[in-house]
Amino acid sequence: MTRVATFANDSLAVLNTTRSLPLLAVLSVKFAACVTKWATRRQTRLALNHLEAWQLDDVGLTPHAARTEARKVFWKA
């Protein structure tokens, strides 16, 4: 078990010594993460809009709260 911990520590040390990613790469990853988050919100809100009252009750939402959340645009948290 000590060997695994040492290996993990060595791997982390390598990450600290390498130079950082280029700015364009960092921005690309952040953009991809943002678009993925937006797509997930849109898909979740569309599905939420189609749930029945008993299903909403199972997740702890009222129909009014579900409609309010489903009407939000995807870029709003």
N, C-alpha and C positions, 0 to 999 in steps of 0.2 A: 504494500500500500504506500509505503514511503517512496518507492520508486516512481509511482504514478504521480504523486504530489510533486516530486522533484522535476519530472518531465514537464508537468503543467507550468511550474514556475520558470523553467528554462524557456518554454515557448512564449510565455508572457514577456520575459526579458528580451527576447528577439524582437517582439513587437515594439518595445520601447526604444530599441536602437535603430530601427529602420526609419527612413525619412517618411514624411507624411505623403498622402496622395496628392496629386495635382488638383488644383482648385476646380477645374472642369469635372473631374471624376467625383469630387465631393458634392458638387452641385447636381450632378446627374443622379447620384444615389439619393440625395434629398428630394429631388423632383419625383423620382420613381416612387419613393416612400409616400409622398404626398398624394400622388395620383392613385396609388393603391388604397390609401386610407379613404379617399373620396369615393372610389368605386365600391368599397365595402359599405360605406355609409349609405350610398344610393341603393344598393342591393338589399341591405337590411331594412331600410325604410319602405321600399316597395313591398317586401314580404310582410312587414308589420301592418301595412295598409290592408292586407288580405286576410288577416287573422280574425277568427270569430271570437265572440265575447268570452266563451269558456276558455279559449286558448290564451287570451289576454289576461284572464284571471289567474291562469297558471303561472304566468310570468310576472304577475303583480302590477299590471297596468289596467287602468280604466279605459273604456273605449274613447273617451274624450282625450285622455293623455296620449293614447296611441295615434289618434288622428292628428293631434298637434305635432307630435314627433314626425309622423309620416309626411306632413306638409312642409317640413323644413327643407331648404335646399341643401345639396350634398356638401357644400363647403362650410356650412355652419355646424359647429359641434353641438 
